[in-house]
Amino acid sequence: MSSYDSLKLEIEDATERFAGGDRNAVDQAKDAVFEVIGLLDTGKIRVCEQESDGSWHTHAWIKHAILHYFRLAKMQEYEVGPFIYHDKIPLKRNFKELNVRVVPPATARYGCFLQEGVVLMPSYVNIGAWVGA
């Protein structure tokens, strides 16, 4: 068993119960959802991974956690310099710590992973993305 199997089971259970009509299922899995998004943000897990044969495998439970995050997050205003955003997901701000260069007007959301040495030219990096150097 991997160290993330319990998270996977909790997300899958919430997804199944929500699809079955239990509108509280996602709220009850809130801690697991937020933990998954934090793991995505630090690159500890990935939505898609390349297999040894070169094919790609999508982890549906991680995709579902992202969708649940949208259900749980509330709209907020985020101010970054002269720009104001109204969104459910905050923007990354720790580029210096990550050793990532960001050229305006590049934008990266919390929940995406930027590997050390990445240079973001004008672009948009969404939650769940994994950007390598």
C-alpha positions as CSV (number, residue, x, y, z in Angstrom):
1,M,0.0,0.0,0.0
2,S,1.3,3.5,-0.8
3,S,1.2,6.2,1.7
4,Y,-1.6,7.9,-0.3
5,D,-4.0,4.9,-0.4
6,S,-6.1,6.2,2.5
7,L,-6.5,9.5,0.8
8,K,-7.4,7.7,-2.5
9,L,-10.0,5.6,-0.7
10,E,-11.5,8.7,1.0
11,I,-11.7,10.7,-2.2
12,E,-13.2,7.7,-4.1
13,D,-15.8,7.2,-1.4
14,A,-16.8,10.9,-1.4
15,T,-17.0,10.9,-5.2
16,E,-19.2,7.8,-5.3
17,R,-21.5,9.1,-2.5
18,F,-21.8,12.5,-4.1
19,A,-22.7,10.9,-7.5
20,G,-25.3,8.9,-5.6
21,G,-26.9,12.0,-4.3
22,D,-25.2,12.6,-1.0
23,R,-24.6,16.3,-1.2
24,N,-22.6,16.3,2.1
25,A,-20.1,13.7,0.9
26,V,-17.6,16.3,-0.4
27,D,-17.9,18.4,2.8
28,Q,-17.1,15.4,4.9
29,A,-14.0,14.7,2.8
30,K,-12.8,18.3,3.0
31,D,-9.5,17.6,4.9
32,A,-8.6,14.8,2.4
33,V,-9.4,17.1,-0.6
34,F,-7.2,19.9,0.8
35,E,-4.4,17.5,1.6
36,V,-4.4,16.2,-2.0
37,I,-4.3,19.8,-3.4
38,G,-1.3,20.5,-1.1
39,L,0.4,17.4,-2.3
40,L,-0.1,18.5,-5.9
41,D,1.2,21.9,-5.1
42,T,4.5,20.4,-3.8
43,G,4.8,17.9,-6.6
44,K,4.5,14.9,-4.3
45,I,1.7,13.5,-6.4
46,R,0.7,14.0,-10.0
47,V,-2.6,13.8,-11.8
48,C,-0.9,11.9,-14.7
49,E,2.3,9.8,-14.6
50,Q,4.2,8.2,-17.4
51,E,4.5,4.5,-17.2
52,S,7.7,2.5,-18.0
53,D,6.3,1.7,-21.5
54,G,5.9,5.4,-22.3
55,S,2.1,5.4,-21.9
56,W,0.4,7.8,-19.5
57,H,-1.8,6.9,-16.6
58,T,-4.3,9.4,-15.2
59,H,-5.2,9.1,-11.5
60,A,-9.0,9.7,-11.6
61,W,-9.1,10.1,-7.8
62,I,-6.7,13.1,-8.0
63,K,-8.8,14.6,-10.8
64,H,-11.9,14.1,-8.6
65,A,-10.1,15.8,-5.6
66,I,-9.5,18.8,-7.8
67,L,-13.2,19.0,-8.8
68,H,-14.2,18.6,-5.2
69,Y,-11.8,21.5,-4.3
70,F,-13.8,23.7,-6.7
71,R,-17.0,22.7,-4.8
72,L,-15.5,23.5,-1.4
73,A,-13.6,26.7,-2.2
74,K,-15.3,30.0,-1.9
75,M,-15.0,32.9,-4.3
76,Q,-12.5,35.5,-3.0
77,E,-10.7,38.5,-4.3
78,Y,-7.0,38.2,-4.7
79,E,-4.9,41.3,-5.3
80,V,-1.5,40.9,-6.9
81,G,0.2,44.2,-7.7
82,P,-2.1,46.2,-9.9
83,F,-4.3,43.1,-10.7
84,I,-7.3,42.0,-8.9
85,Y,-8.6,38.4,-9.4
86,H,-12.0,37.0,-8.3
87,D,-11.6,33.3,-8.1
88,K,-11.9,30.2,-6.0
89,I,-8.2,29.3,-6.1
90,P,-5.4,31.5,-4.9
91,L,-2.3,32.2,-7.0
92,K,1.1,30.8,-6.2
93,R,3.4,33.5,-4.6
94,N,6.5,31.7,-3.4
95,F,8.4,31.8,-6.7
96,K,11.7,33.0,-5.1
97,E,11.6,30.1,-2.7
98,L,10.9,27.6,-5.5
99,N,13.7,29.1,-7.6
100,V,11.2,29.7,-10.4
101,R,11.4,32.7,-12.8
102,V,8.0,34.2,-13.6
103,V,7.8,36.9,-16.4
104,P,4.7,39.1,-16.3
105,P,1.9,38.4,-17.0
106,A,2.4,34.7,-16.2
107,T,0.0,33.3,-13.7
108,A,0.2,30.0,-11.8
109,R,-2.5,28.7,-9.5
110,Y,-2.1,27.0,-6.1
111,G,-2.2,23.3,-6.7
112,C,0.1,23.2,-9.7
113,F,3.7,22.2,-9.4
114,L,6.6,24.2,-10.8
115,Q,10.0,22.4,-10.7
116,E,13.0,24.3,-9.6
117,G,14.5,26.2,-12.6
118,V,11.2,26.6,-14.5
119,V,10.9,29.9,-16.4
120,L,7.3,30.9,-16.9
121,M,6.9,33.3,-19.9
122,P,3.5,34.9,-20.3
123,S,1.3,31.9,-19.6
124,Y,-1.4,30.4,-17.4
125,V,-0.7,27.3,-15.3
126,N,-3.8,25.7,-13.9
127,I,-4.3,23.6,-10.8
128,G,-3.2,20.0,-11.3
129,A,-0.5,20.9,-13.8
130,W,3.1,19.7,-13.3
131,V,5.7,21.8,-15.1
132,G,9.2,20.5,-15.3
133,A,12.4,22.5,-15.9
